[in-house]
Structures are given as C-alpha cells and as structure tokens.
Amino acid sequence: MSRNKTSEIPHYEMLYIISNKYSENELEPILEKIKKIIIGNEGSITHNENWGKKRLAYPIKHFHHGYYYLAEFDLPGAKLNEVDKALRMANEVLRHQIVNKKQKSASEIEQEKIISEKIAAKKQKEINEIEESKEKAKADKGKARLEDLDEKLDRILETNDLL
C-alpha cells in the first residue's frame, strides 16, 4: 500500500524560548498567542510541555535566562512558513526551532515507557550496590581502626618509660 503524502498532514515539534522579562503570571497570554498562531494556520496542537526557566548557553538579546516550552502539532506543510514568520516577528519569543517529527503510535509510546522503566530500575540497582559497598567499606574501616588502636595501646603498655 503506497502512501499519498498530500493527504497526510505532517507532524512537527517546536522548541521555543520565551524571554524571562515576563513573570510566570504573564506567560499565559503569550502561550495563548502562540497557540492561536498555530491554530489560525489550520494546525492542531497535540502535545504541550513546560520545561521551566533555564539558563541560556549564551546571551540572546541581552537575556541570560528564558522559559523553555516544547509543542507538538499537526500542520499543513504549506502553512509552516507562515507560522515560522509569525514566531520570528513575536518579540516575546527569543528563539524557536521547528522540526518534522514522526508521530508515534500508542504501542511505540508504551514500548518506550517500558524501556525507560527498565533503565531506571537498573540504575537504581547500581546505586543501591554502590551504597552497600560504601557502607561495607566504612564498617571495615572502623574495624581496622579499633585493631590499630589496640596494637598501639599494647605497644605503649609494654614500654617501661611511662613517665
């Protein structure tokens, strides 16, 4: 079965940074403005994610911090340039990047979740093993100290020059 690319709406992922001159209370209207840009160009947002306020790798327009947001959306390819242009014109958005993304099926998402849980369990097991070995080393170190003290005490008591 062949795919007809013209009938399929492409799926995109966009990462954008909003200037930190706005407080967190002032972000909601800006996020709505970005959502309206996408929806106004026949798009539909499928996923939004707030990554929070982070330090930028280098200053952008004299700002050192910004609010990072990730959005996934479906949009006709012909409208992508209009969305890009509107975002470049928005003063609130310091930078944005839009990439074409393969949309994952429910089974792929579930598979990734299982894999990430296995990785997390393996890391936790390794952390527990390291902590156990540290505790064992501390216990062994304490025993060695007592033995050393006993040996030193014996040497002191064996000497005749106590005074």
N, C-alpha and C positions, 0 to 999 in steps of 0.2 A: 504494500500500500504506500503510495507516494504522498508526501506532504505538500500541501499548497500553501506556500509562505504568505501569500496575500490575504488568505482568510484567517491566518493566525496572528493574534495581537502579541507583539513582543513583550517580554517581561524585563524590567530594568531594576537596578539597585542604585540608590543615590546616597552618598555620604555628604553631609553638608555641615558647615561650622557657622554658628551664629555668634556675632560679636558679644563679648562679655560686658559691654557698656550697658546692657539691659539686665534688669534684675530677673530673677526666676518668675516673678509675677507678671512681668511684661512679655514673657516668651510666648504665652498662649496666643495672642493676636498674630504674632509673627508666624507661628506654626500653622495657624488657620490660613494665613495669606499664602503660604507655600502649598498647603493642601488645595486651596482654590485654584492656584496656578495649574496644578496637575489635573484636577477635575475639570477645570474650564477648557482644557485642551483634549477632552474626550478620554481622559485617563481614569483609572480606578486604583486607589491605594490598597494594597493587600497586607502590608505589614509596616509598623512604625516602631522604632526603638530609640529610647533616650539613653545615650552613653554618658551623659553628665558633663560637668565642667572639667576641662583638662588643660594642661599647659601645652602651648603650641611648640613645635620643634624650632621654629624661628618666628620672629615677629611678622605679623601681617597687618598692614595699615596701622602700625604702632600698637597693636594689641598683642599681649603675650599669652592670653587665655581665651578660650572660646567654649561654647556649648556644642557638643557633637551630637548629631542625630543621623539615624540610618532609616531610610524609607525604601520599601519595595513597592513597585507599582506596574500596572499594565498600561501601555500607551501605544497608539498607532505610531509607527516609525516616522511618518511624515510630520507629526506634531512634536517630535523630540527637539528639533532646533528651536521651536518657539518656546518650549519650557526652558531650555538652556539659556536662551536670550533673556527671558524674564527673570531668571535667577541671577544672571550676571548683572542685571540692572537693579536688583534689590540691594539696597545699602546695608540691610541687616545681615545678609549672608556674606561672610568673609571669603569662603571658598566652597565649591561644590564639585563633585565628580559623579558622573552618571555612567554606569557600565551595563552592558547587556548581560543578563543572567538567565541561566537555565532554571526554569521553575521546577521545584522538587515535588515529587508525588508524596502522598501520605506514607507509603511504605518506605521511601528513601529517608524521610524525616524520622520515622520510627527506628530505622536501622542505625542512623547517625546517633540517635539518643542512646541506644543500647551500647554502641561502641564507646561513646563518651562516658557512660556509667562504668563500663569495664575498665577504662583507663583511669578513672577517678578511684575505683576500688583498688587497682594495682598500686597507684601512687600512695594511697592511704596505708596499704600493707607495707610498702617500703618505708614509709615514715615511722610506722609502729616498730618495725625491725630495727631501725636506726636508734629510736628512743630506748628500746630494750637493751641494745648493745651499749649505749651510753650509761644507762643505769647499772649494768653489769660491770662496766669499767670503773665507775665510781665506787661500787661496792668492793671490787678487787683492790682498788687504790687505797681505800680505807683500811683493809686488812693488812696491806703491806706497811702502812704507816704504824699500825699497832705492833707489828713484828719488829720494825725498825726501832721503835721506842723501847720495847722490851730488851732488845740487844744492846742498845746504848745504856740503859739502866743497869744491866748486868755488868758491862764494862766499868761503869762508874763505881759500882759497889765492890768490884774486885780490886780496885786500886787501893793502896794503903794511904795515899795522900789526900784524905778527905778534908783536912784542914789546911 
